[in-house]
């Protein structure tokens, strides 16, 4: 009985260590994702402000439409690139979070 209790304690300790490691990974990755989103939001706001300032200085409708079209295209491309980057960060987060548990799952098979 003592041997079983010691085994149970060891397994519990290992599981807690894995959970702590996993939570640490989630915390670091979530912080990196939050920083990336904040940086993108700041850049997006600055770009839209600059585009609006240019738009106010325009003398013709044609030039205004051209500036608006350029801004819309660059904003869309920037958004798609940022969404892809953040998606990749979430994928890496999932892989890193799962990694500590791979050995345990391999033992279970």
ZIMOFEN-V232446 format. One record per pair of residues at least 6 apart in sequence whose ideal C-beta (glycine too) atoms are under 7 Angstrom apart, sorted by the first residue. I is the first residue (numbers start at 1). GAP is how many residues later the second one is. D is the distance in whole Angstrom. If there is no record, write none. Layout:
# ZIMOFEN-V232446
i: {I,I}
gap: {GAP,GAP}
d: {D,D}
This chain:
# ZIMOFEN-V232446
i: {18,18,18,21,22,22,25,25,26,26,29,29,29,29,32,33,33,33,36,36,36,37,40,44,47,51,51,54,55,55,55,58,58}
gap: {82,83,86,79,75,78,71,72,67,71,60,63,64,67,57,53,56,57,49,50,53,49,42,34,28,16,20,13,9,12,13,6,9}
d: {4,6,7,5,5,5,5,5,7,6,7,7,4,7,7,6,5,7,7,6,7,7,5,7,7,7,4,6,6,6,7,5,6}
